[in-house]
Amino acid sequence: MLTRKIPIIAIATAAGGAGVGIVRISGAPLHTELVHAIVGREMPARQAVVVKLKNATGQTIDQALALFFPGPASFTGEDVLELQCHGGPQLLQMVVRRCLELGKKSGLAIAEPGEFTQRAYLNGKIDLVQAEAIADLISAQSEAAVLGATRSLQGAFSQAINSLVEEITQLRILVESTLDFPEEEIDFLESAQAHQRLLTISQRLIELQAAATQGAILRDGKQLVLVGAPNVGKSSLLNRLAGADVAIVTNLAGTTRDRIKVTITLAGMPVHVIDTAGLRATHDPLEQAGIERTWEAIRHADAMLFLHDGSAQNQVVSQEEVEMQNRIKATLPQHAVFIEAINKADLCLNLPNQVSQPVGSLYISAKTGLGIDELIKRLVERFSWDGGNEGLLIARQRHLECIALTTAHLQKAQIHSLNGNQTLELFAEELRLAQGCLEQISGRTLPDELLGKIFSQFCIGK
């Protein structure tokens, strides 16, 4: 897809019936003969024109609005023709097929996923962060996510990255220019405050990392898995958190046979809550399959809430539960949060005055709502979610990984900056590596195979 120079076409609007559906064509250039063949006339630049789209026998398919954007003043940087048709799925497919027939000699082909946006990136209309922000804006599930993606699309994230890259570049120039003058290099670097400038860059990177971490949470959410023995109240808790009866609740153990996933918002943080089959020994093949899926969910969890049954008269954790917890903790990802809660606290015979116990467990009741606010508060704290949406930037996991690598290189650079001229070359090298990691975020130095993978996740027509 990176080397395709042919014109491309795709439906740019979502699948399904709608009042309006858009078919987009992009090429460098779009030949006048092709445009004329499709719309039946010459097209003025950036003016809406009513046209009749006809099939091969001359019958009118639709009356549409056509817009022509000559490159490079277009989204892709190429010539772009957009046809705003009525939004019937069959109608739009007929329009695409007819355009492909008319554009056969020009090599017109169906666009690959994300190919329009990729061409905009390759033609310098947007950088990679802005390209990703387009996909994030389309998939945003909350108002905060929309605003964060819009800020990234408008270049706020890119500006922060480019500013740091420029500062590192200037520091590299300073350090590398002294390598040819070994007698004077230390005094020169000290007078130029090279170490202090490095510390300032590192501090700004820490602040950006904190903002990006919050943005990644807002974009991807956190996966919370509810785990415990059968009939401990996992489904009831899911319903309580979701504010709706999304899971079947009965007094029969083993009711939940498969995972149930619901996305909710807790204090502004998107959380994917997964209700799982109760963990126990069973010979039922269906329940065994559900339990295996429970373990699969645990292996990919960001947080796990282990529920105990607080209605038991003896209030003693069984050996089976202890062994189960140990296995769960060994299975969880290293970064995952583990929280214990005692459910059915409304039936507890020895309920303490405080909802939370000193040892860290929580007394809750999925039935009455007791302790749920404290549970949410603890989850928010353990995820380091600050809830602030002002100035938030949507970020991706690859951004966080690049920032983390940059931080590591700058830390090594700080060590070398204090060791005098003995490690000055290493100081310069760590700065070079740090700069390269940051430039990967905006796509300046990104490998082609990774670039293709990123755009392949976009929807067709974008």
Helices and strands as residue ranges (DSSP letters): E 8-11, E 18-27, H 32-39, E 49-54, E 60-69, E 79-87, H 89-102, E 109-110, H 115-122, H 128-139, H 143-153, H 156-177, H 185-191, H 194-220, E 222-228, H 234-242, E 260-266, E 269-275, H 285-299, E 303-309, H 319-331, E 337-343, G 345-347, E 362-363, H 372-382, H 397-417, G 420-423, H 424-442, H 448-456
